Amino acid sequence: VRLSSTPRSILTRKPERASTDRADLYAVLDLGLVGHLGFVRDGAPVVLPIGYGRKDDTVYLHASTGSGLVEALDGGDACFTVTMLDGIVYARSVFDHSMNYRSAVMHGRCNRVDDPAKKLEALETIVEHLAPGSWAYARQPSRKELAATAVFALSLAEASVKIRTGPPIDDPQDVRAGHRWAGVLPIKTTFTEPEPSADLAADVRLPPHIATRATPR
Ligand SMILES: Cc1cc2nc3c(=O)[nH]c(=O)nc-3n(C[C@H](O)[C@H](O)[C@H](O)COP(=O)(O)OP(=O)(O)OC[C@H]3O[C@@H](n4cnc5c(N)ncnc54)[C@H](O)[C@@H]3O)c2cc1C
């Protein structure tokens, strides 16, 4: 299914910035680490930041069974977004200031994953997205921990991607005036140096799956 193929996933403004390529959706989701989940609770909209993982055309989310999120989300309609901010666009006019970004919006129902094998697979997807290598390295969840965790699946069937790149689009008049700087200040998000826990046993070395991801300061 192409992106933006349903009425509510079609961009109204600047539709030329929409991508219909599913690969762009996967790229945003695979690069991002935090999403924002919007849903309706007691008749009012709520948007919460949340971690996630993607497998094929499904995004998995998890939350504590005791949380208000779980109660409100179960089987309900939701909207999930992930944004990569690539730069601040400085224009000659404040009006034409902008941001460079890649953003994804997904619409659909969050269906609870209760099948034990599928639930574990979904949790592995989330863990391996946020902390690759940790599923094999860290202790596996206990039955109690699994029972305390609700997992939801959101299909990527109804999604849109919007991408802005490039310099500011100034009024020709402002460009001609000539005395103000214009351009892009790019943003880069990186991991830096790992900070070992104070209670770490002396003989525990930094495992390769974390060392390779870290960048020395
Ligand atoms: C980092 C960032 C900062 C932004 N800042 C602003 C701002 O300050 N003011 C502002 O007006 N807009 C801003 N936008 C753009 C904003 O997200 C909307 O795209 C914009 O408001 C116009 O939406 P529309 O009328 O096309 O959307 P609507 O008609 O309201 O939406 C229709 C459908 O289009 C899709 N869609 C809309 N926007 C996006 C998107 N960004 N990514 C993927 N799918 C989308 C969704 O599926 C949505 O349901 C920003 C976007 C990003 C990523």
PDBQT file of the ligand as one rigid body, heavy atoms in Angstrom, charges set to zero:
ROOT
HETATM    1  C1  LIG A 301       9.618  19.373  13.130  1.00  0.00    +0.000 C 
HETATM    2  C2  LIG A 301       8.366  19.925  12.520  1.00  0.00    +0.000 A 
HETATM    3  C3  LIG A 301       7.952  21.198  12.825  1.00  0.00    +0.000 A 
HETATM    4  C4  LIG A 301       6.800  21.734  12.250  1.00  0.00    +0.000 A 
HETATM    5  N1  LIG A 301       6.401  22.984  12.617  1.00  0.00    +0.000 NA
HETATM    6  C5  LIG A 301       5.232  23.473  12.157  1.00  0.00    +0.000 A 
HETATM    7  C6  LIG A 301       4.719  24.735  12.605  1.00  0.00    +0.000 A 
HETATM    8  O1  LIG A 301       5.325  25.413  13.416  1.00  0.00    +0.000 OA
HETATM    9  N2  LIG A 301       3.539  25.163  12.090  1.00  0.00    +0.000 N 
HETATM   10  C7  LIG A 301       2.829  24.420  11.188  1.00  0.00    +0.000 A 
HETATM   11  O2  LIG A 301       1.743  24.832  10.770  1.00  0.00    +0.000 OA
HETATM   12  N3  LIG A 301       3.289  23.262  10.752  1.00  0.00    +0.000 NA
HETATM   13  C8  LIG A 301       4.464  22.755  11.217  1.00  0.00    +0.000 A 
HETATM   14  N4  LIG A 301       4.900  21.532  10.791  1.00  0.00    +0.000 N 
HETATM   15  C9  LIG A 301       4.139  20.852   9.757  1.00  0.00    +0.000 C 
HETATM   16  C10 LIG A 301       2.930  20.170  10.339  1.00  0.00    +0.000 C 
HETATM   17  O3  LIG A 301       3.327  18.909  10.857  1.00  0.00    +0.000 OA
HETATM   18  C11 LIG A 301       1.840  19.937   9.276  1.00  0.00    +0.000 C 
HETATM   19  O4  LIG A 301       2.387  19.207   8.204  1.00  0.00    +0.000 OA
HETATM   20  C12 LIG A 301       1.295  21.259   8.791  1.00  0.00    +0.000 C 
HETATM   21  O5  LIG A 301       0.682  21.948   9.877  1.00  0.00    +0.000 OA
HETATM   22  C13 LIG A 301       0.313  21.176   7.632  1.00  0.00    +0.000 C 
HETATM   23  O6  LIG A 301      -0.454  20.076   7.727  1.00  0.00    +0.000 OA
HETATM   24  P1  LIG A 301      -1.677  19.767   6.745  1.00  0.00    +0.000 P 
HETATM   25  O7  LIG A 301      -2.619  20.913   6.723  1.00  0.00    +0.000 OA
HETATM   26  O8  LIG A 301      -1.170  19.220   5.467  1.00  0.00    +0.000 OA
HETATM   27  O9  LIG A 301      -2.191  18.616   7.626  1.00  0.00    +0.000 OA
HETATM   28  P2  LIG A 301      -3.623  18.113   7.890  1.00  0.00    +0.000 P 
HETATM   29  O10 LIG A 301      -4.500  18.403   6.720  1.00  0.00    +0.000 OA
HETATM   30  O11 LIG A 301      -4.004  18.580   9.242  1.00  0.00    +0.000 OA
HETATM   31  O12 LIG A 301      -3.271  16.595   7.969  1.00  0.00    +0.000 OA
HETATM   32  C14 LIG A 301      -3.737  15.633   7.045  1.00  0.00    +0.000 C 
HETATM   33  C15 LIG A 301      -2.881  14.399   7.154  1.00  0.00    +0.000 C 
HETATM   34  O13 LIG A 301      -1.616  14.686   6.557  1.00  0.00    +0.000 OA
HETATM   35  C16 LIG A 301      -0.636  13.942   7.219  1.00  0.00    +0.000 C 
HETATM   36  N5  LIG A 301       0.415  14.866   7.744  1.00  0.00    +0.000 N 
HETATM   37  C17 LIG A 301       0.269  16.161   8.084  1.00  0.00    +0.000 A 
HETATM   38  N6  LIG A 301       1.427  16.670   8.540  1.00  0.00    +0.000 NA
HETATM   39  C18 LIG A 301       2.324  15.665   8.468  1.00  0.00    +0.000 A 
HETATM   40  C19 LIG A 301       3.683  15.570   8.819  1.00  0.00    +0.000 A 
HETATM   41  N7  LIG A 301       4.379  16.603   9.312  1.00  0.00    +0.000 N 
HETATM   42  N8  LIG A 301       4.312  14.380   8.639  1.00  0.00    +0.000 NA
HETATM   43  C20 LIG A 301       3.643  13.315   8.122  1.00  0.00    +0.000 A 
HETATM   44  N9  LIG A 301       2.355  13.351   7.796  1.00  0.00    +0.000 NA
HETATM   45  C21 LIG A 301       1.695  14.513   7.980  1.00  0.00    +0.000 A 
HETATM   46  C22 LIG A 301      -1.307  13.196   8.368  1.00  0.00    +0.000 C 
HETATM   47  O14 LIG A 301      -1.566  11.859   7.991  1.00  0.00    +0.000 OA
HETATM   48  C23 LIG A 301      -2.568  13.993   8.573  1.00  0.00    +0.000 C 
HETATM   49  O15 LIG A 301      -3.609  13.239   9.156  1.00  0.00    +0.000 OA
HETATM   50  C24 LIG A 301       6.055  20.972  11.341  1.00  0.00    +0.000 A 
HETATM   51  C25 LIG A 301       6.472  19.682  11.030  1.00  0.00    +0.000 A 
HETATM   52  C26 LIG A 301       7.603  19.150  11.611  1.00  0.00    +0.000 A 
HETATM   53  C27 LIG A 301       8.001  17.743  11.287  1.00  0.00    +0.000 C 
ENDROOT
TORSDOF 0
